[in-house]
Amino acid sequence: MRALLALIAALLLWEALVRLTGLPPYLLPSPLAVGGALWTHRAEIAPAALLTGWETLLGLMLGAVLGVGTAVAMALWPRLGRALSPGLIVSQTIPVFALAPILTLWLGFGMAPKVAMVVLIVFVPVAQALYDGLMSPPSAQLDVARTMGASNWAELRHLRFPAALPRLASGLRLGAIYAPVGAVIGEWVGGARGLGALMIHANGRMRIDLMFAALFVVVALSLTLYTVIDRSLSRLLRARGF
């Protein structure tokens, strides 16, 4: 309810700003103009949103699986963890825009580079969060497990991974927020379809209201994805006693 009230307040302030300042529509369209563009161009926006959503879901699933697998491997083999951990940190300093043209050059202009962009954006927070969680188990329980002669795999399965679930959930939530952004950036650089391509085409025609409408759909997609994942993870964590 609070989120809905905050959204309504933001839209009212936006409308008031446009009316009071007299900004032209090509600089800042009003919420009513954006809503009108959303309805008028629904035949263009709907298929673009479906494509971007599909790219986002594929990239999110692949990125999560790769992130979990990498973190588990790093925890099982400490040398691998020490070798890859600095790379995960450094990779977060690379601008996403710098990768999009390279991926387009390597993978072409289809869905592959867009999905790859999402994978890269999701992979790092998931892998880093889970690895940090796996390497920070309850010390007392870890001492007991080692005293009883538990193997590395037994430690990971019965102690480290369950204790790391909250960290993994945080990484997945963060990945869900940014996943649509990766797909849109890929479409900006090398796409003829999708919400990112629609925004570029609208900008070329000076249809700023349509650009804002597409942006609204991207935000809605991101929030929907985050809400679904957040609620699912919250139920899982409650069932596990967190």
Secondary structure, 3 states (H helix, E strand, C coil): CHHHHHHHHHHHHHHHHHHHHCCCCCCCCCHHHHHHHHHHCHHHHHHHHHHHHHHHHHHHHHHHHHHHHHHHHHHHCHHHHHHHHHHHHHHCCCCHHHHHHHHHHHHCCCCHHHHHHHHHHHHHHHHHHHHHHHCCCCHHHHHHHHHCCCCHHHHHHHHHHHHHHHHHHHHHHHHHHHHHHHHHHHHHHHCCCHHHHHHHHHHHCCCHHHHHHHHHHHHHHHHHHHHHHHHHHHHHHHHCCC
